[in-house]
Amino acid sequence: MQAQRDGRNAGDRSAADVETLERIAAERFTCRAYLPDAVPTDVIERIVEIAKRAASWCNVQPWHAIVTSRDTTERFRAALVAHAAQHPGIDADMPFPDEYRGVYGERRREVGYALYAALGIARDDR
């Protein structure tokens, strides 16, 4: 039995749909530095609409969105920094595993080795 959505079987995706998904996955990256430029409201609304359909662990949708601009953003940023300084530690919505076992541990080690190699840090450099 195939899952259906909008009257189509999941297997009925067009080549364009598959290419779009491949492009999105290939272009994905982690961004930790942002420009101070304001993002237009219509762009933010579209992002939130798309994000509402994202999968989550056990379908719990454990996210909340807070959108700010200009001075409010700066006050919010300062409040977050102050809070983090006063409350160190991890406050995750789901507990992190104590250890990574099996293939997950192997993958974690491989990624760590690759990262240090890319940075030119020898394994024995402690």
N, C-alpha and C positions, 0 to 999 in steps of 0.2 A: 504494500500500500504506500503510495506516495503522498506526502503532505501537499495540501493545496492552499493557495492564497490568491485572492482576486480571480478565482475561476481557472487558474493555471496550475498544472503540476509543477513541482519543484524542478523536475528534469527538463521542462520546456523552455529554459532560459535561452535567449538568443546569444549568438557569438559576441555581439556588441556588449551584452550584459557581462559576459565572462571577461572580455577584454577590459572593460571598465573596472571590474573587481581586481583583476591582475595589476592594472595601472595604479589603483589606489594602494594596494598592498605593497607594490614595489617602491612607491614614492613616500611611504609612511616614514616618519622620523620623530624622534623625541626632541622637543624644543624647550629649552630652559632659559632662554633669553628673549625678551620681547621689546619691541619698539614702543615708545610712549604714545604713538599715534592712536587716536580714537577709532574704534571699530564702528561702522554705521549700524544703527539699530536694526535695520532690516536684515543685515548679515547675521547679527547675533540671534535674532528670532528664527532665522532659517537653520542655523546650527543647532539650536535647542530643539526645534521640531524634528530634525534628523536624529539627534541624540536620543530622543524619547523612544526610538525604536531599537536602540542598541540592546544586545543581549547582556544579561548580568548573571552572576553566580546564583543558581537556584531561583532565578527570576525575582530576586528581591529588590531590584532597582535601588541600591543603597546610596543614591547620590542626591545632592541638593545643589541648585545653582543660585549663585548670588552674582548679579550683574551690577557693576558700579561704573561711574565715569568721573573724570576730572578730580576735583578736591575730595569727593567721597572715596574714590579709589585710593588716594594717598592716605586718608585717615584709616581706611580699612587695612591697608598694607601695614601701617605703623602699629595698629592694634594687633594684627597677627604676629608681627615680629615681637612685640612686647609679651604677648601671651606665650609664644614659643620659648622665649627666654626664661619666663617664670615657671613653665611646665615642661621641662625637658623629658624626652622619651617618646616612645611610639604610641600613638593612639589610633590604631587602625580599626576599621569597621569589622574586619575579620582577622582572627589571630594568625600571625605568621607561623609557619612550621618551625619546630625546634631544629630540625635537620632535613636535608634533602636526601632521599634514598633512591637507590636504583638509577634508572636512566636520568632522573631529575638531578641527582647529585653529580652524575657524569657530565651532563650538559652544563651545569653550573661551573664545574672545574674547567671544562674546555673553554667556556666563555671568559673565565678569569684569566686563564693562560693566554688566550688570544689578545685580551685587553692589555695585559702587561707587556706582551711581545710588541704590540702596536705602539705602545708608549716607550719602548726601548728599555724596559726595566727587567733586569735579569731575575730569574727565579730565586736565586740565593741573596738578592738585595733586600735586606730587612732593615 
